[in-house]
Amino acid sequence: MFGIGEPEINAVAETIRKGWLTRFQGKTEGYLAQCERELASKIGVQHALMVNSGTSALIASMVALGIGPGDEVLVSAYTWISTPLAPMLLGAIPRLVEIDESLTMDVDDLERKITPRTKAIMVIHMANRPCDMDRVMAIADARGIPVVEDACQAVGGRYKGRRLGSIGALGCFSFNSYKNISCGEGGAILTDDPELFDRARNWHDAGTFVQSYDAPVKIPLFAGQDYRASEIQGAILFEQLKRLDPGLDQWRERVRCATACIEADGRFAIAPHHDPDSAANLALIFATPADCEAFCERNNLGSVFKTAGRHIYLNWAPLVEKRAYRDDVNPFLTEAGRDACFDETAAPKTIDILKRTVYLTPDWDQPLAEIGKRIAALK
Ligand SMILES: Cc1ncc(COP(=O)(O)O)c(C=O)c1O
């Protein structure tokens, strides 16, 4: 998170003093609406919708696409549990796709895993690392399968000059406290498609829109949930958005510096990245898990496998144990979903790669002078 301070405090205080805590209370455009306008123009999409979490954004994106029982959704095996939970909660079957050494979706495996039942592809830009979007979009477009970009961990990030979240049919952001910018909890959905936007808006507002002074939805209203964000979240995020690009630029400068030091040092291999010029993350990759483990022990670090917790599919208990809140809404108990598998055999390449990689990303505000010393001191 790129800092938080007086501007956020003042914006929250102003919101409370006005007594205008929800989107619909004010007579004029509030903070949420301003965030949405700013997000849409910064990311380069027609529509943005603030919601109460990244998980909500992912579920609403599935609803917007009409994903439901019997459908299959391809998800890479290295992500936060919310990505596969989104289709599962709607009765669809999430299927795992391996990652490659970029730590993002293995596009060859994606191509192998597509079946006639595949109704969406969820790619994840993990830890600010973009997927190979040119290849993903070529494969998806050729088959008419929509792509959802989970950019929860990559808000503001770029891929070949485009912003992450603007390339697929829908993009999803998280603003929880671990993310590039934060309002405590929060999220956003981005899209160019007015109908997908209306479906997401309908879902996020309990299928009502009765109080909306925005452009009215152009679809028949259907039953939804309440994923609304508050003006307090909007106030914080409005100020946080001003920190996004300067923070990312500062981070990229540090990653460039660390990368140059590692390359000059010559002892370690850097994991491939799909847009190295705008990288805000750095990972080392080793030939074997044992090499990585030995390096980590010498340097008091942890491999991605050891440190990533529930970002690794083996630790997604509700999927591994195939449990929903009721058996009759559990897609894994249906004929179509019975063979879904989340054990070591499901994505062995992913496990191997995560055991061979370690993040070495400098902090976004680390003094530049320290970076070279840190690399030189690696054992
Ligand atoms: C890749 C990814 N997707 C989705 C989410 C869910 O976001 P939230 O915690 O805002 O619901 C996260 C959050 O950690 C994430 O890292």
PDBQT file of the ligand as one rigid body, heavy atoms in Angstrom, charges set to zero:
ROOT
HETATM    1  C1  LIG A 401      -5.775 -12.640  -6.582  1.00  0.00    +0.000 C 
HETATM    2  C2  LIG A 401      -6.874 -12.204  -5.649  1.00  0.00    +0.000 A 
HETATM    3  N1  LIG A 401      -8.145 -12.321  -6.068  1.00  0.00    +0.000 NA
HETATM    4  C3  LIG A 401      -9.166 -11.945  -5.275  1.00  0.00    +0.000 A 
HETATM    5  C4  LIG A 401      -8.965 -11.452  -4.007  1.00  0.00    +0.000 A 
HETATM    6  C5  LIG A 401     -10.138 -11.103  -3.153  1.00  0.00    +0.000 C 
HETATM    7  O1  LIG A 401     -10.136  -9.756  -2.762  1.00  0.00    +0.000 OA
HETATM    8  P1  LIG A 401     -10.878  -9.294  -1.414  1.00  0.00    +0.000 P 
HETATM    9  O2  LIG A 401     -10.029  -9.702  -0.269  1.00  0.00    +0.000 OA
HETATM   10  O3  LIG A 401     -10.959  -7.803  -1.565  1.00  0.00    +0.000 OA
HETATM   11  O4  LIG A 401     -12.207  -9.926  -1.406  1.00  0.00    +0.000 OA
HETATM   12  C6  LIG A 401      -7.663 -11.320  -3.534  1.00  0.00    +0.000 A 
HETATM   13  C7  LIG A 401      -7.426 -10.811  -2.174  1.00  0.00    +0.000 C 
HETATM   14  O5  LIG A 401      -6.489 -11.099  -1.496  1.00  0.00    +0.000 OA
HETATM   15  C8  LIG A 401      -6.585 -11.708  -4.373  1.00  0.00    +0.000 A 
HETATM   16  O6  LIG A 401      -5.325 -11.635  -3.964  1.00  0.00    +0.000 OA
ENDROOT
TORSDOF 0
